[in-house]
Amino acid sequence: MESSIIQKLSEEVKLFPYEGFYPTIGKNVFLASGVKLIGNVEIGNNSSIWYNTIIRGDVHYIKIGEDTNIQDCSMLHVTNGKYPLNIGNRVTIGHSVALHGCKLNDLCLIGIGAIVLDGAIIESNSMVAAGALVKQNFIVPSGKLVAGVPAKIIRNLTREEILDFEESAKRYVKYSRITEGSMKDKFNK
């Protein structure tokens, strides 16, 4: 990215230190306008963080893998010294999701408006339905869909649903490149 574009983007995206920690951003990461990253946050290559998302690694660390997308207005946080937040590779996190001190393994999907609490584990190839509340220390097994408040196992995922997790990750890498390209066009005029 050209330095003038980076300067324009940095006016919109804010990175904040906390207690000597500063966010670490991998290669080709897309950070949309309004994103705030605080403290001990690490984001892997080719991931995208969408508009007005807050990722606050102040009292523990947050690690986000590669090719992961965190969609608009999501909130990610941790519990002081007890529960970090770990998100794997090729994870899709829908709009307005709240993740707090949990672990999301590779290739899972968290639906719009879901909440995942401290100590919960979302295993690979599993899905949390939109609006679900995953309680503390609950484990979502691989290949399962959970839904409800509190979330319960509803059914096995289909092969097609599981295969779409990889496709969703690829689509969001593509969307971020298109959006970034549009921004370059706007700023170079």
Residue pairs with C-beta under 8 A, 6 or more apart in sequence:
1 9
1 180
1 184
2 184
2 188
4 187
5 183
5 184
5 187
5 188
8 187
9 31
9 183
12 33
12 34
13 31
13 32
13 33
13 34
13 35
13 36
13 37
14 35
14 36
14 37
15 22
15 23
15 37
15 38
16 23
16 36
16 37
16 38
16 39
17 39
18 38
18 39
18 40
18 57
18 58
19 39
19 58
21 39
21 40
21 41
21 57
21 61
22 39
23 37
23 38
23 39
23 40
23 41
23 42
23 43
23 55
23 57
24 41
24 42
24 43
25 31
25 37
25 43
26 42
26 43
26 44
26 45
26 46
26 47
26 66
27 45
27 46
28 45
28 46
29 43
29 44
29 45
29 46
29 47
29 48
29 49
30 47
30 48
30 49
30 176
30 177
30 179
30 180
31 37
31 48
31 49
32 48
32 49
32 50
32 51
32 52
32 53
32 72
32 179
33 51
33 52
34 51
34 52
34 53
35 49
35 50
35 51
35 52
35 53
35 54
35 55
36 53
36 54
36 55
36 56
37 43
37 49
37 55
37 57
38 54
38 55
38 56
38 57
38 58
39 56
39 57
39 58
40 57
40 58
40 60
40 61
40 62
41 55
41 56
41 57
41 61
41 62
41 64
42 61
42 62
42 63
42 64
43 49
43 64
44 64
44 65
44 66
44 67
44 68
44 89
45 66
45 67
46 66
46 67
46 173
46 176
47 64
47 65
47 66
47 67
47 68
47 69
47 70
48 68
48 69
48 70
48 172
48 173
48 175
48 176
49 55
49 69
49 70
50 69
50 70
50 71
50 72
50 74
50 95
51 72
51 73
52 72
52 73
53 70
53 71
53 72
53 73
53 74
53 75
53 76
54 74
54 75
54 76
54 77
55 62
55 64
55 70
55 76
56 62
56 75
56 76
56 77
56 78
57 78
57 85
58 78
59 78
59 79
59 80
59 81
60 78
60 79
60 80
60 81
60 82
60 83
60 84
60 85
60 101
61 78
61 84
61 85
62 76
62 78
62 84
62 85
62 86
62 87
63 84
63 85
63 86
63 87
64 70
64 87
65 87
65 88
65 89
65 90
65 91
65 106
66 89
66 90
67 89
67 90
67 169
67 170
67 172
67 173
68 87
68 88
68 89
68 90
68 91
68 92
68 93
68 169
69 91
69 92
69 93
69 168
69 169
69 172
69 173
69 175
69 176
70 76
70 87
70 93
70 97
71 92
71 93
71 94
71 95
71 97
71 112
72 95
72 96
73 95
73 96
74 93
74 94
74 95
74 96
74 97
74 98
74 99
75 97
75 98
75 99
76 85
76 98
76 99
76 100
77 85
77 99
77 100
77 101
78 84
78 85
78 100
78 101
79 100
79 101
79 118
82 101
82 118
83 100
83 101
83 102
83 118
83 119
84 101
85 99
85 100
85 101
85 102
85 103
86 102
86 103
86 104
87 93
87 99
87 103
87 104
88 104
88 105
88 106
88 107
88 108
88 124
89 106
89 107
89 169
90 106
90 107
90 165
90 166
90 169
91 104
91 106
91 107
91 108
91 109
91 110
91 169
92 108
92 109
92 110
92 165
92 168
92 169
92 172
93 99
93 104
93 109
93 110
94 109
94 110
94 111
94 112
94 113
94 114
94 130
95 112
95 113
96 112
96 113
97 110
97 111
97 112
97 113
97 114
97 115
97 116
98 114
98 115
98 116
99 110
99 116
100 115
100 116
100 117
100 118
101 117
101 118
101 119
102 116
102 117
102 118
102 119
102 120
102 121
102 122
102 134
103 120
103 121
103 122
104 110
104 116
104 122
105 121
105 122
105 123
105 124
106 124
107 124
107 125
107 162
107 165
107 166
107 169
108 122
108 123
108 124
108 125
108 126
108 127
108 128
108 140
108 165
109 127
109 128
109 165
109 168
110 116
110 122
110 127
110 128
111 127
111 128
111 129
111 130
111 131
111 132
112 130
112 131
113 130
113 131
114 128
114 129
114 130
114 131
114 132
114 133
114 134
115 132
115 133
115 134
116 122
116 128
116 134
117 133
117 134
117 135
117 136
118 136
118 137
119 136
119 137
120 134
120 135
120 136
120 137
120 138
120 139
120 140
121 138
121 139
121 140
122 128
122 134
122 140
123 139
123 140
123 141
123 142
124 142
125 142
125 143
125 157
125 162
125 165
126 140
126 141
126 142
126 143
126 144
126 145
126 146
126 157
127 144
127 145
127 146
127 157
127 161
127 165
128 134
128 140
128 146
128 147
128 151
129 145
129 146
129 147
129 148
129 151
129 154
131 147
131 149
132 146
132 147
132 148
132 149
132 151
133 148
133 149
133 150
133 151
134 140
134 146
134 150
134 151
135 150
135 151
138 150
138 151
140 146
140 151
140 153
141 153
143 156
143 157
143 162
144 153
144 154
144 155
144 156
144 157
145 153
145 154
145 155
145 156
145 157
145 161
146 152
146 153
146 154
147 154
148 154
